[in-house]
Amino acid sequence: MKSRHQMPLSLGAKAVATALVFGSTNLYAADEVVENCDISSSVECKAAKSDPAKSKEAMERIQVHGVRSSVYLYDKSGDKRRVADLVDTPQVITVLTQDQIQESGKTDLKDILSAQAGVTLGTGENGNAFGDRYIIRGHEARSDVFVDGLRDPGMTTRESFATEQVEITKGPSSTFAGRGSSGGAINSVTKKASTSYNFGRVDAAVGTDDHTRFTADYNVPLSDDVALRLNGLIAQEDKPGREGISRERNGAQVSMVFNATDELSFIADGYYLDAQDVPDLGSYFDRDTRKPIEDIPVYAQEEDFLNSEVMTFTLRTEYELSDNITLYNATRVGKTENGYITTGVSGRTRDVTDPVAPGVDTLSLSTHQGRQEVEYLSTQFNLFWNTELLGMKNKWVFGVEYTDQEVDNGVYDITYNNPTNCLVPGRGGVSASYCILDGNGETVDNVNQLMGRTYTEGQSDALYSIETISAYFMDTVALTENLELFFGLRTDSFDYSNDTSGRSGDVLYAYSDNMYNGHIGLVYDLTEDGNIYVNYSTATNINGGESDLGANCGYGGLCGTPDQARAADPELVENIELGTKWMLFDDSVMFSASIFQITKNDVMESVGDSYSTLGSLNTGKNRVQGIEFGMVGNITEDFSVQFSAAVMDSEVLASYNEDNVGLKLSNFADESAYLQLRYQVSDDFVVGGSYTYQGEMYGGQPDSAAGYDQQNSRYSIVVPDYQVVGLFANYNATDAITLRMNVGNVLNEEYWTAAYRSGSFMYLGDARNARLTATYEF
């Protein structure tokens, strides 16, 4: 490929070229900046005189990552260990740039990711509302989220205000990620301070559903070697179409860089986010009509909440030992506090003994709750060594990593202060309940005050701890001018404990183990613009790897007795992928296509009641096969695109329950696609839009067979397919002020994004909404 055999353009240079393509009237090449610096004393001019590379970076920030022009294509991963350009990496990695994310109108990471092909959302056990839950290529990935290459273990709400780009790696990636990453991983690359430019930007938005959002981004060099960058967020809104269901976000990030010498640099940042939501478990599945209930009333109670508080500090150190050897360390300490009390609704029939309306259909409420505190330390050392061995160019990466994660899971003690208003039958007999429909089928008055709950913090029910020491190496070798080898190996040694309290009493689980993973791939250049590749990679999952479930075997919690847990093998995931990547339209568009197969062996299955600790260990096996396409970049000088599409098939190959064999995996969409287009009508006016399609899915536990009705030969819980259309337009009012209008879900389709295994709740997507954002750059 050109990127290997010719001198590659830096990202800054490519960004300048991209901005030129978009027709910016005030952009000059780096040399021209220097020439015009005789009449300017700006920081970027000082940088240009002292270091042309800094000038390119300054131009990238000021001219391209402003809103007058947008970049949809990045050629490099934000993970330093991925030393090859993305086009030369034998794996599908989707990079979503800051510009593309902002123009899409999405802000929470959950919404950004769920729109992409091959990614779906999952639900938590019994309404567990801890954080965002992603499924990549059919496999649970809620613990496979990374920030700047370090695992982000807190089950939190994640925001994009301090994000530079989001990377979705498809397929097992345990050489990079460690445990987990069965279907892939997510890496969020944060905004960092730079001495190369002085840049400020403020975004203020208003919209329907009481939407307000204010963000600030300001980078200032304090000297030639020190710079500071500040990012801030204040936002709130109601969930579109669900008045009373609210989201509030307040956050800040402070980043500082210190270039101690030409060889040694430090980047430190502190991050804080406070998310306070009134959550919504949405609708439920009607087993008679085989559809979700439409137009469900808002039933959240006044005291409902879903709160996440995140605090992290990260220090990155980079030391260039020589022209060919670089040492890099990233260390992070973090703490998250999460808690929720949320309300569910289900269709019931009043008991014949009900005094108001015996035998009448109604909707009754339920309570779901939990709390979690997470503290963690992670440090990662990488040695990069570019050398020539046996006449072949090698790019070695040697790494060691240490992580220590402590999780305190608990509950709230809840008191119901208002009287019940209905009697409904259940598994335990007739019980008093809260119904939101009266005897005539009308919504009762003051439905949000029906239960009148008060609460206090209760006891802990699981104290989770895992300490891991990892070592790995990987290499990218140019075997010939047209053939490159990509390989790596990793070992993870961990000590695990989980002190649980539940239906089986107090039980301590404790065990240690070692995991081994690797990858190997070949990339062959067909032409200067295109290649074909083949890749094999593995991943492993441990028993009880999910930190929010204690001794509940379902949903990734602990399976078996303490002795069984120690004896269980890790789940082994293998992936084989064949693909091709091309740089088109004068290297301004990257196209990719791949065919893959992911096989998970030794799956730990839940037997009977998944709330219990009974588990039939390592009895399952499943497989996902599919093809995926992607295209991103600038097709013409005025026309940009970001596109991904996946067609997949999942199947359970083995199970303790033979009836599960041949079934599909739960919350898995066979077809999915995302398309975002941007057209530069003139120097000052841009129009664009997005389209999301998600195929039909079936409810069930993650990584296991979807629920199936054997008697009627059909899947029990169905999540209908859906399509969502969004539009946006940018207008450059002045050199410093840009206006953007976003309209989400233009067709106002009511759709559901995920279902609980029983169908007792189904998450609702956002209704039609509009937002106007004004951006001021300085």
C-alpha positions in Angstrom: 0.0 0.0 0.0 1.1 3.6 -0.4 1.1 4.1 3.3 3.8 1.5 3.7 6.1 1.9 0.8 6.0 5.7 0.4 6.6 8.4 3.0 3.1 8.6 4.7 1.4 11.9 5.2 1.0 12.8 8.8 -2.6 13.2 10.1 -2.0 16.9 10.2 -1.0 17.1 6.5 -3.9 14.9 5.5 -6.3 17.0 7.5 -5.0 20.2 5.7 -5.5 18.4 2.4 -9.0 17.4 3.4 -9.9 21.0 4.4 -8.7 22.2 1.0 -11.0 19.7 -0.6 -13.9 21.1 1.3 -13.2 24.5 -0.1 -12.2 26.5 3.0 -11.3 30.0 1.8 -9.0 30.9 4.7 -6.8 27.8 4.8 -3.1 27.9 3.8 -0.5 25.2 3.6 2.1 25.1 6.3 4.8 26.9 4.4 2.3 29.7 3.6 1.5 30.0 7.3 5.2 30.6 8.0 5.4 33.2 5.2 2.5 35.1 6.6 3.8 35.0 10.2 5.7 38.3 9.7 2.4 40.1 10.4 1.2 37.8 13.2 2.4 36.9 16.7 -0.1 34.1 17.2 0.9 30.8 18.8 0.4 28.9 15.6 2.9 31.2 13.9 5.4 30.7 16.6 4.9 27.0 16.3 5.3 27.2 12.5 8.6 29.0 12.7 10.0 26.6 15.3 8.6 23.3 14.0 6.8 22.8 10.7 5.2 19.6 12.1 3.6 21.7 14.9 2.3 24.0 12.2 0.5 21.2 10.5 -1.0 20.1 13.7 -2.1 23.6 14.4 -3.7 23.9 11.0 -5.5 20.6 11.5 -7.0 21.8 14.8 -7.9 25.3 13.8 -9.1 24.8 10.3 -10.3 21.3 10.0 -11.7 20.4 13.4 -13.6 23.6 13.4 -17.1 23.2 12.1 -16.6 24.9 8.7 -15.0 21.6 7.4 -15.4 18.1 8.7 -13.1 15.0 8.7 -14.8 11.6 8.5 -11.7 9.6 7.7 -8.8 8.9 10.0 -5.9 6.7 8.9 -4.6 5.7 12.3 -5.9 4.1 15.4 -5.7 6.1 18.7 -4.2 3.0 20.3 -0.5 3.4 20.0 0.0 -0.4 19.9 -1.7 -0.5 16.5 1.3 0.6 14.6 0.0 0.0 11.1 -2.4 2.3 9.2 -6.0 1.2 9.5 -6.0 0.2 5.8 -3.1 -2.1 6.4 -4.6 -3.7 9.6 -6.1 -7.2 9.0 -9.2 -6.5 11.1 -12.3 -4.4 10.9 -11.9 -1.3 13.0 -14.6 1.4 12.6 -13.4 4.9 13.5 -16.0 7.5 14.3 -14.5 11.0 14.3 -15.5 13.9 16.5 -16.9 15.7 13.4 -19.0 12.8 12.3 -20.3 12.2 15.8 -21.3 15.9 16.3 -23.0 16.1 12.9 -25.0 12.9 13.7 -26.5 14.8 16.7 -25.7 11.9 19.1 -23.9 12.5 22.4 -24.1 9.5 24.7 -21.8 6.7 23.7 -24.7 4.2 23.9 -26.6 6.0 21.1 -23.4 6.5 19.0 -22.5 2.8 19.1 -26.0 1.3 18.8 -26.5 3.0 15.4 -23.5 1.2 13.9 -23.7 -2.1 12.0 -23.0 -5.2 14.0 -23.7 -3.5 17.3 -26.9 -4.0 19.3 -28.0 -3.1 22.9 -28.7 -5.5 25.7 -30.6 -5.4 28.9 -29.6 -6.1 32.5 -30.8 -8.9 34.7 -34.1 -8.1 36.3 -34.0 -4.5 35.2 -30.3 -4.0 36.2 -29.7 -0.5 34.9 -25.9 -0.2 35.6 -24.3 1.6 32.7 -24.4 1.0 29.0 -24.7 -2.5 27.6 -23.3 -3.3 24.1 -23.3 -6.5 22.1 -20.8 -6.7 19.2 -21.2 -9.4 16.6 -23.5 -11.2 18.9 -21.3 -11.2 22.0 -21.6 -9.2 25.3 -19.2 -6.3 25.4 -20.3 -4.2 28.4 -17.0 -4.7 30.1 -14.9 -4.4 26.9 -14.9 -0.6 26.9 -11.5 1.2 26.9 -10.4 4.8 27.2 -7.1 5.6 25.5 -6.2 1.9 25.5 -6.9 1.3 29.2 -9.9 -0.7 30.3 -12.7 1.4 31.7 -14.3 -1.0 34.2 -17.0 1.2 35.8 -20.5 0.3 34.7 -21.4 3.9 33.9 -23.1 6.3 31.6 -20.6 7.4 29.0 -20.6 10.8 27.3 -18.7 12.2 24.3 -18.0 15.8 25.3 -14.3 15.0 25.9 -14.0 12.5 23.0 -11.8 12.9 20.0 -12.8 9.7 18.3 -14.5 6.4 19.0 -13.1 3.1 17.7 -15.0 -0.1 17.4 -12.8 -3.2 16.9 -14.7 -6.1 15.4 -13.8 -9.7 16.3 -11.8 -11.1 19.3 -9.0 -8.8 20.4 -7.6 -10.2 23.6 -4.0 -9.7 22.6 -4.7 -6.0 23.0 -7.7 -6.1 25.5 -7.0 -9.0 27.8 -9.9 -11.0 29.1 -13.2 -10.6 27.3 -13.6 -8.9 23.9 -15.3 -12.0 22.4 -17.0 -10.0 19.7 -14.8 -7.0 19.8 -14.0 -3.9 21.9 -14.6 -0.2 22.1 -11.9 2.4 22.6 -12.7 6.0 23.2 -9.8 8.4 22.4 -10.0 11.6 24.6 -9.1 15.2 23.8 -5.6 16.1 25.0 -3.6 19.3 25.4 -1.1 20.3 22.8 1.6 23.1 22.6 1.0 23.4 18.9 -2.1 25.5 18.8 -4.3 28.0 20.6 -7.9 27.1 20.0 -11.3 27.7 21.6 -14.8 26.5 20.9 -18.1 26.9 22.6 -21.3 25.0 21.6 -24.7 26.0 22.9 -27.8 24.1 21.9 -31.6 24.3 22.5 -34.3 22.0 21.3 -37.5 20.2 21.7 -38.1 18.1 24.9 -36.6 20.9 27.0 -33.2 20.1 25.5 -30.3 22.4 26.5 -26.6 21.6 26.0 -23.5 23.7 26.6 -20.0 22.5 25.9 -16.6 24.3 25.9 -13.3 23.2 24.5 -10.2 25.5 25.0 -6.6 24.6 24.4 -3.9 27.2 25.3 -0.1 26.9 25.3 1.3 28.3 28.5 4.8 28.2 27.2 6.8 26.5 24.4 6.7 23.3 26.4 3.5 23.4 28.5 -0.1 23.6 27.4 -3.5 23.3 29.1 -6.8 22.1 27.6 -10.2 22.5 29.3 -13.4 20.7 28.3 -16.7 21.3 30.0 -20.3 20.1 29.8 -23.7 21.2 31.1 -26.7 19.4 29.5 -30.3 18.3 30.3 -33.3 17.1 28.4 -36.4 15.0 28.5 -36.3 11.7 26.6 -38.0 12.6 23.3 -41.6 11.5 23.4 -41.5 10.6 27.1 -42.0 13.7 29.1 -40.9 13.1 32.7 -38.1 10.8 31.6 -35.1 13.0 31.9 -31.3 13.1 31.4 -28.9 15.5 33.0 -25.1 15.6 32.4 -22.4 17.8 34.1 -18.8 17.1 33.3 -15.3 18.5 33.0 -11.9 17.4 31.8 -8.6 19.1 32.4 -5.6 18.0 30.4 -2.1 19.3 30.6 1.0 18.5 28.5 4.6 19.1 29.6 7.4 18.5 27.0 10.3 18.2 29.4 12.9 17.6 26.7 12.8 16.8 23.0 12.6 13.1 24.0 10.5 13.1 27.2 6.9 14.3 27.5 4.1 14.0 30.0 0.3 14.3 29.5 -1.9 14.3 32.6 -5.7 14.7 32.7 -8.5 14.5 35.2 -12.0 13.6 34.1 -15.3 14.1 36.0 -18.9 13.2 34.9 -22.1 13.4 36.9 -25.0 11.9 35.1 -28.5 12.1 36.8 -31.3 10.4 34.9 -34.9 9.5 35.5 -34.8 6.1 33.7 -37.4 4.4 31.7 -37.8 0.6 31.2 -40.0 1.3 28.2 -42.8 -1.0 27.2 -43.3 -4.8 27.4 -44.0 -7.7 25.1 -47.6 -8.8 24.7 -47.5 -12.6 24.2 -51.0 -12.7 22.8 -50.5 -10.1 20.0 -46.8 -11.1 19.7 -45.9 -7.4 19.6 -44.6 -4.8 22.0 -47.3 -2.6 23.5 -47.4 0.7 21.7 -47.9 4.2 23.2 -47.3 3.0 26.7 -47.9 5.8 29.3 -45.1 7.3 31.2 -45.2 5.5 34.5 -41.9 6.5 36.2 -42.2 7.4 39.8 -41.1 10.7 41.4 -38.3 8.9 43.3 -36.9 7.0 40.3 -33.3 7.7 39.5 -30.2 6.4 37.6 -27.1 8.2 38.8 -23.5 7.8 37.7 -20.5 9.7 39.1 -17.1 9.1 37.4 -13.8 10.4 38.5 -10.5 9.4 36.9 -6.9 10.7 36.8 -4.5 9.6 34.0 -0.8 10.1 33.5 0.9 9.3 30.2 4.7 9.3 29.9 6.5 9.0 26.6 10.3 8.7 26.3 12.1 8.4 23.0 15.2 6.4 23.9 16.5 6.5 20.3 15.3 7.1 16.8 14.0 3.5 16.8 13.0 2.8 20.5 10.2 4.5 22.4 9.0 3.8 25.9 5.4 4.6 26.7 3.4 4.3 30.0 -0.2 5.1 30.8 -1.4 4.9 34.4 -5.0 5.6 35.5 -6.7 5.6 38.9 -10.5 5.8 38.9 -13.6 5.7 41.0 -17.3 5.4 39.9 -20.4 5.4 42.0 -23.6 4.1 40.4 -27.1 3.6 41.7 -30.6 3.2 40.4 -34.2 2.7 41.5 -36.4 2.3 38.5 -40.0 1.2 37.7 -41.1 -1.4 35.4 -44.6 -2.1 34.0 -46.3 -5.3 32.8 -49.7 -6.4 31.6 -51.8 -8.1 34.2 -55.4 -9.1 34.9 -56.9 -8.1 38.1 -57.7 -11.0 40.4 -61.3 -12.1 40.8 -61.1 -10.9 44.4 -60.0 -7.4 43.3 -62.5 -5.0 44.9 -62.4 -2.4 42.1 -62.6 -4.3 38.8 -62.3 -8.1 39.1 -61.0 -9.8 36.0 -60.2 -6.5 34.1 -56.9 -6.1 32.3 -54.6 -3.6 33.8 -50.9 -2.5 34.0 -49.1 -3.1 37.2 -45.8 -1.6 38.5 -42.6 -3.3 39.7 -39.4 -2.0 41.3 -35.9 -2.7 40.2 -32.8 -1.3 42.1 -29.2 -1.6 42.9 -26.0 0.3 43.7 -22.3 -0.2 42.8 -19.0 1.5 43.7 -15.9 0.7 41.7 -12.3 1.6 42.4 -9.5 0.7 40.1 -5.9 1.1 39.2 -4.4 0.3 35.8 -0.9 0.9 34.5 0.5 -0.2 31.1 4.1 -0.1 29.9 4.8 -0.4 26.2 8.2 -0.6 24.5 8.1 0.2 20.7 11.1 -1.0 18.7 11.4 -0.4 15.0 14.3 -2.5 13.6 15.4 -4.6 10.7 15.9 -8.3 11.2 17.1 -10.7 8.5 16.6 -7.9 6.0 12.9 -7.4 7.0 11.5 -4.3 8.7 9.9 -5.1 12.1 7.7 -2.9 14.3 7.8 -4.6 17.7 5.6 -3.8 20.7 6.5 -5.3 24.1 4.1 -4.7 26.9 3.3 -5.4 30.6 0.1 -4.3 32.3 -1.2 -4.4 35.9 -4.8 -3.8 36.9 -6.6 -3.9 40.2 -10.3 -3.6 40.3 -12.6 -3.6 43.5 -16.4 -3.5 43.2 -18.9 -3.1 46.0 -22.4 -4.2 44.8 -25.4 -3.6 47.0 -29.0 -2.7 47.3 -31.3 -0.1 48.8 -33.8 -0.7 51.6 -37.1 0.6 50.1 -40.3 1.5 51.9 -43.7 1.9 50.1 -45.6 4.7 51.8 -48.8 4.8 49.7 -51.5 2.1 49.8 -51.8 -0.4 46.9 -54.8 -0.1 44.6 -55.3 -3.5 43.0 -55.0 -7.3 43.5 -53.2 -9.4 40.9 -52.4 -13.1 40.7 -48.8 -14.3 40.6 -46.6 -17.3 41.1 -46.8 -16.8 44.9 -50.6 -16.4 44.9 -52.7 -13.2 44.9 -50.8 -10.1 46.0 -51.5 -6.4 46.4 -50.0 -4.2 43.8 -49.9 -0.8 42.2 -51.9 -0.5 38.9 -51.7 2.6 36.7 -55.1 1.8 35.0 -58.4 2.2 36.8 -61.4 -0.1 36.4 -62.3 1.7 33.1 -58.9 1.4 31.6 -58.0 5.0 32.1 -54.6 6.2 33.5 -55.0 7.0 37.2 -54.3 10.5 38.5 -50.8 11.4 39.6 -49.4 8.2 38.3 -45.8 9.3 39.1 -46.7 9.5 42.8 -48.5 6.1 43.0 -46.0 4.2 45.0 -44.5 6.9 47.3 -41.2 5.1 47.9 -38.5 6.2 50.3 -35.2 4.5 50.5 -31.9 4.2 52.4 -28.7 2.6 51.4 -28.8 -1.1 52.2 -26.2 -3.9 52.6 -23.7 -5.1 50.1 -24.5 -8.4 48.4 -21.3 -8.9 46.4 -17.7 -7.7 47.0 -15.9 -8.3 43.8 -12.1 -8.1 43.3 -9.8 -9.0 40.5 -6.1 -8.4 40.2 -4.4 -9.1 36.9 -0.8 -9.1 35.6 -0.4 -9.3 31.9 2.5 -9.5 29.4 2.4 -9.4 25.7 4.4 -8.9 22.5 3.3 -8.2 18.9 5.1 -7.5 15.7 4.3 -6.1 12.2 6.8 -7.5 9.7 7.3 -6.5 6.1 8.1 -9.9 4.6 8.3 -8.6 1.1 7.4 -5.3 -0.6 3.8 -6.5 -0.9 3.3 -8.9 2.0 3.1 -8.0 5.7 2.8 -10.3 8.7 0.9 -9.3 11.8 1.1 -11.4 15.0 1.1 -11.3 18.8 0.8 -13.3 22.0 -0.5 -12.4 25.4 -0.8 -14.0 28.9 -3.0 -12.8 31.7 -2.5 -14.1 35.2 -5.3 -13.1 37.6 -6.5 -13.5 41.2 -10.3 -13.4 41.6 -12.6 -13.2 44.5 -16.3 -12.5 45.0 -17.8 -12.5 48.4 -21.5 -12.9 47.7 -24.7 -12.9 49.7 -28.0 -14.2 48.3 -30.5 -17.0 48.3 -27.9 -19.5 49.1 -26.5 -17.5 52.0 -23.0 -16.1 52.2 -20.6 -17.7 49.7 -17.0 -16.8 49.0 -15.7 -17.5 45.5 -11.9 -17.3 45.1 -9.7 -18.7 42.4 -6.6 -17.9 40.2 -5.9 -18.8 36.7 -3.8 -18.0 33.6 -5.1 -17.1 30.1 -3.3 -17.2 26.8 -4.4 -15.5 23.6 -2.9 -14.4 20.3 -3.5 -13.2 16.8 -1.8 -13.8 13.5 -2.6 -12.1 10.1 -1.3 -11.5 6.7 -1.9 -8.5 4.4 -1.0 -8.8 0.7 -1.0 -5.7 -1.5 -2.8 -6.3 -4.8 -2.1 -2.8 -6.0 -0.8 0.4 -4.5 -4.5 1.1 -3.5 -5.8 -2.2 -2.4 -5.1 -5.4 -0.4 -6.5 -8.7 0.8 -5.9 -10.0 4.3 -6.6 -13.0 6.5 -6.6 -13.0 10.3 -7.0 -15.5 13.1 -7.5 -14.2 16.7 -8.7 -15.5 20.1 -10.3 -14.3 23.3 -11.1 -15.8 26.7 -13.8 -15.1 29.3 -13.6 -16.1 32.9 -16.4 -17.5 35.1 -18.0 -14.5 36.9 -16.2 -12.0 34.8 -19.0 -9.4 34.9 -18.8 -7.4 38.1 -22.4 -6.4 38.6 -24.1 -9.8 39.1 -22.6 -11.6 42.1 -23.6 -15.3 42.2 -26.3 -15.1 39.5 -25.2 -17.5 36.8 -27.2 -15.7 34.0 -26.0 -12.6 32.3 -22.2 -13.2 32.9 -22.3 -13.8 36.7 -20.8 -16.7 38.6 -21.8 -20.2 37.7 -21.6 -23.2 40.0 -20.3 -23.7 43.5 -16.9 -22.3 44.6 -15.3 -25.6 43.8 -17.0 -25.7 40.4 -15.9 -22.2 39.7 -12.3 -23.0 40.4 -12.4 -26.1 38.2 -14.2 -24.4 35.2 -12.3 -23.6 32.1 -12.4 -20.1 30.6 -14.7 -19.7 27.6 -12.5 -19.8 24.4 -13.4 -17.7 21.4 -11.8 -18.1 18.0 -12.2 -15.9 15.0 -11.2 -16.4 11.4 -11.6 -13.5 9.0 -10.9 -12.9 5.3 -11.1 -9.4 4.0 -10.0 -6.6 1.6 -9.4 -2.9 2.0 -9.0 -0.2 -0.6 -8.1 3.4 -0.7 -10.3 5.0 -3.4 -10.9 8.5 -4.9 -7.2 9.6 -4.6 -6.8 8.1 -1.1 -9.8 10.1 0.3 -12.1 7.1 0.8 -11.4 3.8 2.6 -13.5 0.8 1.5 -13.5 -2.5 3.4 -15.2 -5.9 3.1 -14.8 -9.0 5.2 -16.2 -12.4 5.8 -15.8 -13.9 9.3 -16.6 -16.7 11.6 -16.6 -16.4 15.5 -16.8 -19.6 17.4 -17.2 -19.7 21.2 -16.4 -22.9 23.0 -16.8 -24.1 26.6 -19.7 -21.6 27.2 -20.8 -21.6 30.8 -24.5 -22.1 30.9 -27.2 -21.5 33.4 -29.4 -24.4 34.5 -33.0 -23.9 35.5 -33.4 -20.8 37.6 -30.6 -18.5 36.6 -30.8 -16.6 39.8 -29.3 -19.6 41.6 -25.6 -20.6 41.7 -26.3 -23.8 39.8 -24.4 -24.0 36.6 -23.7 -26.7 34.0 -20.2 -25.5 33.3 -18.5 -25.4 29.9 -21.3 -27.2 28.1 -22.2 -24.6 25.5 -20.9 -23.7 22.1 -22.1 -21.1 19.6 -21.1 -19.6 16.3 -21.6 -16.3 14.5 -20.9 -16.0 10.7 -21.2 -13.0 8.6 -20.0 -10.4 6.1 -19.4 -6.8 6.8 -18.9 -3.8 4.5 -17.6 -0.3 5.3 -16.8 2.9 3.5 -15.7 6.2 4.9 -14.3 9.5 3.5 -14.8 12.1 0.8 -16.2 10.7 -2.5 -15.9 14.1 -4.2 -14.8 17.5 -3.1 -18.2 18.2 -1.6 -19.6 14.8 -0.7 -18.6 12.8 2.4 -19.9 9.4 3.6 -19.6 7.1 6.6 -21.2 3.7 5.9 -21.3 0.2 7.5 -23.5 -2.8 6.9 -23.4 -6.3 8.3 -25.3 -9.5 7.4 -24.8 -12.2 10.1 -26.1 -15.5 11.2 -25.9 -16.9 14.7 -26.4 -20.5 15.9 -26.1 -22.5 19.2 -24.1 -25.5 18.3 -24.1 -27.3 21.7 -26.0 -26.9 25.0 -26.9 -28.8 28.1 -30.4 -28.5 26.8 -30.7 -30.1 23.4 -33.7 -27.9 22.5 -31.4 -24.9 22.4 -29.2 -26.4 19.6 -29.9 -24.6 16.3 -31.4 -21.5 17.9 -30.2 -18.0 17.4 -28.4 -15.9 20.0 -30.5 -13.4 21.9 -30.5 -9.7 21.1 -28.8 -10.5 17.8 -29.7 -8.7 14.6 -29.1 -10.7 11.4 -29.0 -7.5 9.3 -27.9 -4.0 10.3 -26.7 -0.9 8.5 -25.7 2.7 9.1 -25.3 5.5 6.6 -24.3 9.1 7.2 -24.0 11.5 4.3 -22.7 15.1 4.1 -22.9 17.4 1.1 -21.2 20.8 1.0 -23.7 22.9 -1.0 -21.5 26.0 -0.8 -18.7 27.5 1.3 -21.2 28.4 3.9 -24.0 25.8 3.7 -23.9 22.0 4.4 -26.7 19.5 4.3 -26.6 15.9 5.5 -28.5 13.0 7.0 -28.2 9.5 8.6 -30.1 6.2 8.2 -30.0 3.4 10.7 -31.5 -0.1 10.1 -31.6 -2.8 12.7 -33.1 -6.2 11.9 -35.5 -8.3 14.0 -34.1 -9.6 17.3 -35.2 -12.1 19.9 -35.0 -11.7 23.7 -32.9 -13.8 26.0 -29.8 -13.9 28.1 -26.6 -12.6 26.5 -24.4 -15.0 24.6 -27.0 -17.8 24.9 -30.0 -19.1 22.9 -32.9 -16.7 22.5 -36.1 -17.8 24.3 -38.0 -20.3 22.2 -41.6 -21.5 22.5 -41.2 -25.2 21.5 -45.0 -25.8 21.6 -45.7 -23.2 18.9 -42.3 -23.4 17.2 -41.5 -19.7 17.4 -39.2 -17.4 19.4 -40.8 -16.2 22.6 -39.9 -12.5 22.6 -39.6 -10.5 19.4 -37.9 -7.1 19.0 -39.3 -5.8 15.7 -36.9 -4.5 13.1 -36.7 -0.7 12.8 -35.3 2.1 10.7 -34.5 5.6 11.9 -33.8 8.7 9.7 -32.0 11.8 10.8 -31.2 15.1 9.1 -28.8 17.9 9.7 -27.7 21.2 8.1 -24.8 23.6 8.9 -24.7 27.3 8.1 -21.6 29.3 8.5 -23.0 32.6 9.6 -19.7 34.3 10.1 -16.0 33.3 10.2 -16.5 32.5 13.9 -20.1 31.4 14.2 -21.7 28.3 12.8 -25.3 27.1 13.2 -26.3 23.5 13.0 -29.8 22.0 13.0 -30.4 18.3 13.8 -33.7 16.5 13.4 -33.7 13.0 14.9 -36.1 10.2 14.0 -37.7 12.4 11.2 -40.3 9.7 10.5 -41.2 9.6 14.2 -41.1 5.8 14.2 -41.8 4.1 17.6 -39.2 1.5 17.9 -37.6 -0.8 20.5 -33.9 -1.4 20.9 -33.7 -4.4 23.2 -35.8 -6.8 25.3 -35.5 -8.5 28.6 -35.6 -12.3 28.4 -39.1 -12.5 29.8 -40.3 -9.5 27.7 -41.4 -7.7 30.8 -39.6 -4.6 29.6 -38.4 -3.4 26.2 -36.3 -0.3 25.8 -37.9 2.5 23.7 -35.9 4.5 21.2 -36.2 8.3 21.0 -39.2 9.9 19.3 -38.8 12.7 16.8 -36.7 15.6 18.1 -35.0 18.8 16.9 -32.0 20.7 18.2 -30.3 23.9 17.1 -26.6 24.3 18.0 -24.6 27.5 17.7 -20.9 27.2 17.7 -18.5 30.0 18.4 -14.8 29.5 17.6 -12.0 31.7 18.9 
